[in-house]
Amino acid sequence: MNELTTYKEFFNEIFEAINKAKYKAYKSLNRFHIEQNFEIGEIIVENQEKYGWGKSIVDTLSKDINKIIDGVKGYSPQNLWRMRQFYLEYKDKPELLELTYKIPWGQNLEILHKIKNDE
């Protein structure tokens, strides 16, 4: 085997290790993101029930979050409502919730949309 072939194999092995690590990090980050969205939904629901807050609290919450976390997307009133819906849909279905961690948030939203439209 010549040096060029040996180097190509070496390079491919390193490149594969990098890609595996990136994929593993993505999966971990995705799970964290979904768990966070579930928790935010739970907090919204619990506080609306506890204090009798209506829909406007989500608009206020969104504005206040976006003042503090400048430039971060994802905390619009619509997204906060989606997090709330996500929590309500999966709070009593731990086996399904576990599956939601394996797919991106956007795909989870598509599933929620489909569920809502089929009801």
C-alpha positions in Angstrom: 0.0 0.0 0.0 1.4 3.4 -0.9 1.5 6.5 1.3 -1.3 8.2 -0.6 -3.7 5.3 -0.1 -2.7 5.1 3.6 -3.3 8.8 4.0 -6.7 8.7 2.3 -7.8 5.9 4.7 -6.4 7.9 7.6 -8.2 11.0 6.5 -11.5 9.2 5.9 -11.4 7.7 9.4 -10.8 11.1 10.9 -13.6 12.6 8.8 -16.0 9.9 9.8 -15.2 10.4 13.5 -15.9 14.2 13.1 -19.3 13.5 11.4 -20.3 11.0 14.1 -19.5 13.5 16.8 -21.5 16.2 14.9 -24.5 13.9 14.6 -24.3 12.9 18.2 -24.1 16.5 19.3 -27.1 17.4 17.1 -29.2 14.6 18.6 -28.3 15.7 22.1 -29.1 19.3 21.3 -32.4 18.4 19.7 -33.4 16.4 22.7 -32.5 19.3 25.0 -34.5 21.7 22.8 -37.6 19.5 22.8 -37.4 19.0 26.6 -37.1 22.7 27.0 -40.2 23.4 24.8 -42.2 20.8 26.8 -41.2 22.4 30.1 -42.0 25.9 28.8 -45.4 24.6 27.7 -45.9 23.0 31.1 -45.0 26.2 33.0 -47.4 28.2 30.8 -50.3 25.8 31.4 -49.7 25.6 35.1 -49.5 29.3 35.6 -52.6 30.0 33.4 -54.5 27.5 35.6 -53.1 28.8 38.9 -53.7 32.5 38.2 -56.6 32.4 35.8 -54.5 34.1 33.1 -55.9 34.2 29.6 -54.3 34.4 26.2 -52.8 37.8 26.5 -50.2 36.5 29.0 -48.5 34.6 26.2 -48.1 37.8 24.2 -46.7 39.6 27.3 -44.3 36.7 28.0 -43.1 36.7 24.4 -42.3 40.4 24.5 -40.5 40.1 27.8 -38.4 37.1 26.8 -37.4 38.8 23.5 -36.3 42.0 25.4 -34.0 39.9 27.6 -32.8 37.4 25.0 -32.1 39.7 22.2 -31.7 38.2 18.7 -32.8 34.7 19.7 -35.7 33.4 17.6 -38.2 30.9 18.8 -40.1 32.8 21.5 -42.8 34.4 19.4 -46.4 34.2 20.8 -47.1 31.5 18.1 -44.2 29.4 19.2 -45.1 29.7 22.9 -48.6 28.6 22.0 -47.1 25.6 20.1 -45.1 24.7 23.2 -48.2 24.9 25.3 -50.0 22.6 22.8 -47.1 20.3 22.7 -47.2 19.9 26.5 -50.9 19.3 26.5 -50.7 16.7 23.8 -47.9 14.6 25.4 -48.1 15.2 29.2 -50.0 12.0 29.7 -48.2 10.0 27.0 -44.6 9.5 28.2 -43.9 6.7 25.6 -44.9 9.1 22.8 -43.1 12.0 24.4 -39.9 10.0 24.4 -40.3 9.5 20.6 -40.7 13.2 20.1 -37.1 13.7 21.3 -35.8 11.8 18.3 -37.2 14.1 15.6 -36.7 17.9 15.1 -39.1 20.4 16.5 -40.4 21.3 13.1 -41.5 17.7 12.5 -43.1 17.6 15.9 -45.0 20.8 14.9 -46.2 19.1 11.7 -47.5 16.1 13.8 -49.3 18.5 16.2 -50.9 20.3 13.2 -52.0 17.0 11.7 -53.5 15.9 15.1 -55.3 19.2 15.5 -56.8 19.1 12.0 -57.9 15.5 12.4 -59.8 16.1 15.6 
